[in-house]
Amino acid sequence: MQPAKFEGFGLTVLEAMACGLPTFATQFGGPSEIIRDGKDGFLLNPTAPDLIADPLEEFFRSLDEARERWDEISKAGIDRVRSAFTWDLYGNRLINMTQLYGFWRYAVASEGKEELAQYCHLLFHLFYMPRAEAMLEEPGTGPDSEA
């Protein structure tokens, strides 16, 4: 169980799931992207003791009716880690991101600067300028208005 009020990523969550433990973790932050609630682990709201205890009690009570539930959650947790959070998958994502970074570096290099400037100019005129003009036209929304 990992009941932190917020968790940036959740390495301990992945480790518990990879070991086959039914995993309970905070719903705030990284674990919410790792755990599919009720399928391969459980997300908790750690802001009050009852919100932590109730899902734990519910899971252990469910084992009285269906003892295979532990094995189902355990296997699903292991499968989730293997299908989405391995070093190979991470390495491939990192390589893809570095290729994207290489493209961006090209875009801001001397050959790509003009194209990038045209793209930014287009975005400004399509999205930002009309919004700014609309705000200035509406009473009470300009920079001198009191909000």
C-alpha positions in Angstrom: 0.0 0.0 0.0 1.3 3.4 -1.0 -1.0 6.1 0.6 1.0 9.2 -0.1 -1.1 12.4 -0.7 0.8 12.8 -4.1 3.3 10.6 -5.9 5.2 11.9 -8.9 5.7 8.6 -10.6 5.3 5.5 -8.5 8.4 3.2 -8.7 7.3 1.4 -5.5 3.9 0.9 -7.1 5.5 -0.8 -10.2 7.8 -2.9 -7.9 4.9 -4.1 -5.9 2.9 -5.0 -9.0 5.8 -6.7 -10.6 6.1 -8.9 -7.5 2.5 -9.9 -7.9 1.2 -8.1 -4.8 -2.3 -6.6 -5.0 -1.4 -2.9 -5.0 -3.1 0.0 -3.4 -1.8 3.5 -4.2 -2.8 7.1 -4.2 -5.1 8.3 -7.0 -3.2 11.6 -7.1 -0.2 11.6 -9.5 1.7 8.9 -11.2 -0.1 5.8 -9.8 -3.3 6.9 -11.6 -1.4 6.4 -14.9 0.0 3.0 -13.8 -3.0 1.3 -12.1 -6.2 0.6 -13.8 -8.5 0.8 -10.8 -10.0 -2.5 -9.8 -8.4 -4.4 -12.7 -4.7 -4.6 -11.8 -4.6 -2.6 -8.6 -6.6 -0.1 -6.6 -6.5 3.7 -6.3 -7.0 5.3 -2.9 -8.0 8.8 -1.9 -5.5 9.4 0.9 -7.2 12.5 2.3 -9.1 10.7 5.1 -8.6 7.4 7.0 -12.0 6.0 5.9 -11.1 6.6 2.2 -8.0 4.5 2.7 -9.5 1.8 4.8 -12.7 1.2 2.9 -11.1 -0.1 -0.4 -8.8 -2.4 1.6 -11.6 -3.8 3.6 -13.7 -4.3 0.5 -10.9 -6.2 -1.3 -10.3 -8.5 1.6 -14.0 -9.2 2.1 -14.3 -10.0 -1.6 -11.7 -12.8 -1.0 -14.2 -14.6 1.2 -16.5 -14.9 -1.8 -14.0 -15.4 -4.6 -10.5 -16.5 -3.4 -9.2 -16.4 -7.0 -9.6 -12.6 -6.9 -6.1 -12.3 -5.3 -4.6 -14.3 -8.1 -6.5 -12.3 -10.8 -5.3 -8.9 -9.4 -1.8 -10.3 -9.0 -1.5 -11.6 -12.5 -3.1 -8.5 -14.0 -0.6 -6.3 -12.1 2.3 -8.4 -13.4 0.9 -8.2 -17.0 0.4 -4.4 -16.7 4.1 -3.9 -15.7 5.4 -6.2 -18.4 3.2 -4.6 -21.1 3.7 -0.9 -20.3 6.6 -0.3 -18.0 9.7 -2.3 -19.0 13.2 -0.9 -19.6 12.9 -1.9 -23.3 9.7 0.1 -23.7 11.2 3.1 -21.8 14.3 2.9 -24.0 12.3 2.9 -27.2 10.3 5.9 -25.9 13.5 7.7 -25.0 14.9 7.1 -28.5 11.7 8.4 -30.1 11.8 11.5 -28.0 15.5 12.2 -28.9 14.5 11.9 -32.5 11.8 14.4 -31.9 14.3 16.6 -30.2 16.6 16.3 -33.2 13.8 17.5 -35.4 13.1 20.4 -33.1 16.8 21.3 -33.2 16.7 21.3 -37.0 13.6 23.5 -36.8 15.4 26.2 -34.8 18.7 25.9 -36.7 19.4 28.4 -39.4 17.7 26.3 -42.1 14.5 25.9 -40.1 14.2 29.3 -38.4 12.2 30.9 -41.2 9.7 28.0 -41.4 9.3 28.1 -37.6 8.8 31.9 -37.6 6.1 31.5 -40.3 4.4 28.8 -38.2 4.4 30.9 -35.1 3.2 33.9 -37.0 0.3 31.8 -38.4 -0.6 30.6 -34.9 -0.6 34.1 -33.5 -2.9 35.5 -36.2 -5.3 32.5 -36.1 -5.7 32.0 -32.4 -4.1 34.6 -30.1 -4.8 37.9 -31.9 -8.6 37.3 -32.3 -8.8 36.4 -28.6 -7.0 39.5 -27.6 -9.2 41.7 -29.8 -12.3 40.0 -28.4 -11.2 40.6 -24.8 -10.6 44.3 -25.5 -14.1 44.6 -27.1 -16.0 43.1 -24.2 -16.8 45.6 -21.4 -15.1 44.8 -18.1 -12.5 42.4 -19.6 -9.8 44.8 -20.6 -6.6 45.4 -18.8 -8.0 48.5 -16.9 -11.1 46.6 -15.6 -11.6 45.7 -12.0 -12.1 42.0 -11.6 
